[in-house]
Amino acid sequence: MNDFWVIILRTIVLYGVILVIFRLMGKREIGELSVLDLVVFIMIGEMAVIAIEQHKDPIMHTIVPMTVLLLIQVGMAYASLKSRKFRSLIDGKSSVIIEKGKINEKEMRKHRYNFDDLLMQLRQKDISNIADVEFAILETSGELSVFKKGNKKKAGSVTVPLVVDGEIQHDGLKESNKSEQWLRRELKSRGHKEIENISFCSFQDGSFYIDYIDED
C-alpha cells in the first residue's frame, strides 16, 4: 500500500516538473515542433515513465537529467535565434514543392515526400484539384503552405528573404535572379548602408520590406 501512495506522489511531482519545463521551453504549437523539441519531449516523457515504474530510485535521478535537457533545449533555441546557419542546421529549410504550377519532383525525392502526402495535405487545405495551386511550400515543421492560382494578393510570388540577421542570403538572391551588387546598390539608395544592422529584408512585387535589428 505504501508503494501505491509513493507512485501517486511521484506522478503528481513529475507532472508538475514537466509542466514547468514545458513552460520554460516556450510556447509552440504541436505542428511547429522542431526535431530538437520532439527529441527533448520524447526523452522527458520516457524519463517520467521510468521514474514512476522504478519508484524505489531517488526522484532526483530523474529531475536532474530533465533539467539538463531543459538547459540544452533553451541553449540551442537561443543559438538558433542568433544564427540562421545554426537554425538551418537544426530545423532544416523550407522547400518549394510546387512552383508556378510545376511540381518539383527533385525536392519531393530529397525529402522522401510522395504524391500521396502532397494530395493529402492539399485536401486538408480544401484543395481538390492540384491544377489550382500556384505555389506549395513544405515548411520545416512538415506543414504545407499553399498559394492558389487566381488570388492576386498571393499568386505569382512569395516572400524570399534577401537579408536575415545582418547576413545576405545568396540563395534568396539566386531565386530572385538578383545579384549582391544589385541588393547593396538598392539598399544604399534607400539610405540603408549598414546591412549588418538589418534584421530582415525581402523584395517582393517590386517593393522592399526592411526591418532593423532591435537594440538591446
C-alpha positions in Angstrom: 0.0 0.0 0.0 2.9 2.3 0.8 4.3 1.7 -2.7 0.9 2.7 -4.2 1.0 6.1 -2.5 4.6 6.6 -3.5 3.7 6.1 -7.1 0.8 8.5 -6.9 3.0 11.1 -5.2 5.8 10.7 -7.8 3.3 11.0 -10.6 2.0 14.3 -9.2 5.5 15.7 -8.6 6.7 14.7 -12.1 3.6 16.1 -13.7 4.3 19.5 -12.0 8.0 19.3 -13.0 7.2 18.6 -16.7 4.6 21.4 -16.8 7.3 23.8 -15.5 9.8 22.5 -18.0 7.5 22.9 -21.0 6.5 26.4 -19.9 10.2 27.4 -19.7 10.8 25.9 -23.2 8.4 28.4 -24.7 5.1 28.3 -26.5 4.9 26.2 -29.6 2.0 24.6 -31.5 2.3 20.8 -31.9 2.7 21.3 -35.7 5.5 23.7 -35.2 7.8 21.5 -33.1 11.3 21.2 -34.4 13.3 18.0 -34.4 15.1 19.2 -31.3 11.8 19.9 -29.5 10.5 16.5 -30.4 13.6 14.6 -29.2 13.5 16.5 -25.9 9.8 15.9 -25.4 10.2 12.2 -26.1 13.2 11.8 -23.7 11.4 13.7 -20.9 8.3 11.5 -21.3 10.4 8.3 -21.2 12.2 9.5 -18.1 8.9 10.2 -16.4 7.6 6.8 -17.2 10.7 5.0 -15.9 10.8 7.1 -12.8 7.2 6.1 -12.0 7.8 2.4 -12.7 11.0 2.3 -10.8 9.7 4.2 -7.8 12.3 3.0 -5.4 15.0 5.0 -7.1 15.5 8.6 -5.9 13.3 11.0 -7.8 16.2 13.4 -8.2 17.8 10.9 -10.5 15.1 11.8 -12.9 14.7 15.5 -12.2 18.4 16.3 -12.8 18.6 14.9 -16.3 15.2 16.5 -17.1 16.8 19.8 -16.1 19.9 19.2 -18.2 17.6 18.6 -21.2 15.8 21.8 -20.5 19.1 23.7 -20.4 20.2 22.1 -23.7 16.9 22.9 -25.4 16.9 26.6 -24.2 20.6 27.0 -25.1 20.0 25.5 -28.6 16.9 27.7 -29.1 18.9 30.8 -28.1 21.7 29.9 -30.5 19.2 29.3 -33.4 17.8 32.9 -32.7 21.3 34.3 -33.1 22.5 32.3 -36.0 20.5 31.5 -39.1 23.1 28.9 -40.2 22.6 27.1 -36.9 18.9 27.3 -37.2 19.0 25.8 -40.7 21.3 23.0 -39.4 18.8 22.1 -36.6 15.5 22.8 -38.3 16.4 22.4 -42.0 15.0 24.7 -44.7 11.6 25.0 -46.3 11.3 23.5 -49.8 9.2 24.7 -52.8 7.2 21.6 -53.9 5.1 23.4 -56.5 6.4 26.5 -58.2 4.2 28.4 -60.7 2.1 25.3 -61.1 5.0 23.0 -61.8 5.7 20.1 -59.4 9.3 19.9 -58.3 9.9 16.1 -58.2 13.6 16.6 -57.2 12.6 18.3 -53.9 10.0 15.7 -53.3 12.6 12.9 -53.6 15.0 14.8 -51.5 12.5 14.9 -48.6 11.1 11.5 -49.3 7.8 13.2 -49.9 5.4 11.3 -52.2 2.4 12.3 -54.2 0.0 10.7 -51.6 1.5 13.1 -49.0 1.1 16.0 -51.3 -2.5 15.3 -52.2 -3.5 14.6 -48.6 -2.1 17.9 -47.4 -3.8 19.7 -50.3 -7.1 18.1 -49.3 -6.5 19.4 -45.8 -6.3 22.8 -47.3 -9.7 22.3 -49.1 -8.0 22.0 -52.5 -9.3 19.1 -54.6 -7.5 20.0 -57.8 -3.7 20.3 -57.9 -4.1 22.4 -61.1 -5.4 25.2 -58.8 -2.1 25.5 -57.0 0.4 28.2 -57.9 2.9 27.6 -55.1 3.2 24.9 -52.4 5.9 25.2 -49.8 6.9 22.4 -47.5 7.8 24.1 -44.2 10.4 22.9 -41.7 7.5 21.8 -39.4 6.2 19.4 -42.2 3.2 21.6 -42.9 2.4 22.5 -46.5 1.8 26.2 -47.2 -0.4 26.6 -50.3 -1.0 29.6 -52.6 -3.8 29.2 -55.1 -3.9 30.5 -58.6 -6.1 33.5 -59.3 -5.5 35.1 -56.0 -3.9 38.3 -57.0 -2.7 39.0 -53.5 -0.8 35.7 -53.2 -0.3 34.2 -56.6 2.8 34.8 -58.7 5.3 35.4 -56.0 6.3 34.5 -52.5 8.4 36.3 -49.9 12.1 35.5 -50.4 14.5 36.7 -47.7 17.5 38.6 -49.0 18.9 39.6 -45.7 18.4 37.8 -42.4 20.1 38.7 -39.1 22.5 41.1 -40.9 23.7 38.4 -43.4 23.0 38.5 -47.2 21.1 35.4 -48.3 22.7 34.3 -51.5 20.1 31.5 -52.0 17.4 34.2 -51.9 19.2 36.4 -54.4 19.7 33.5 -56.8 16.0 32.6 -56.5 15.0 36.2 -57.2 17.5 36.4 -60.1 19.3 39.3 -58.4 22.9 40.0 -57.5 24.6 41.0 -54.3 25.8 44.2 -56.1 22.2 45.0 -57.0 21.0 44.5 -53.4 23.7 46.7 -51.9 23.0 49.4 -54.5 19.3 49.4 -53.9 19.6 49.4 -50.2 22.2 52.2 -50.2 20.0 54.3 -52.5 17.2 54.0 -49.8 19.6 55.0 -47.0 20.3 51.5 -45.7 24.0 51.4 -45.7 24.7 49.1 -42.8 23.4 45.7 -43.9 24.7 44.1 -40.7 22.0 46.1 -38.8 19.1 44.8 -40.9 17.1 42.0 -39.2 15.1 41.0 -42.2 14.9 42.3 -45.8 12.8 40.9 -48.7 12.0 42.1 -52.2 8.5 41.2 -53.5 6.3 42.6 -56.2 8.7 45.5 -56.8 8.8 46.6 -53.1 11.3 46.2 -50.3 10.4 45.2 -46.8 13.1 46.2 -44.3 13.2 45.7 -40.6 16.2 46.6 -38.4 17.6 44.6 -35.5 16.2 45.6 -32.2 18.7 47.3 -29.9 19.2 45.6 -26.6 
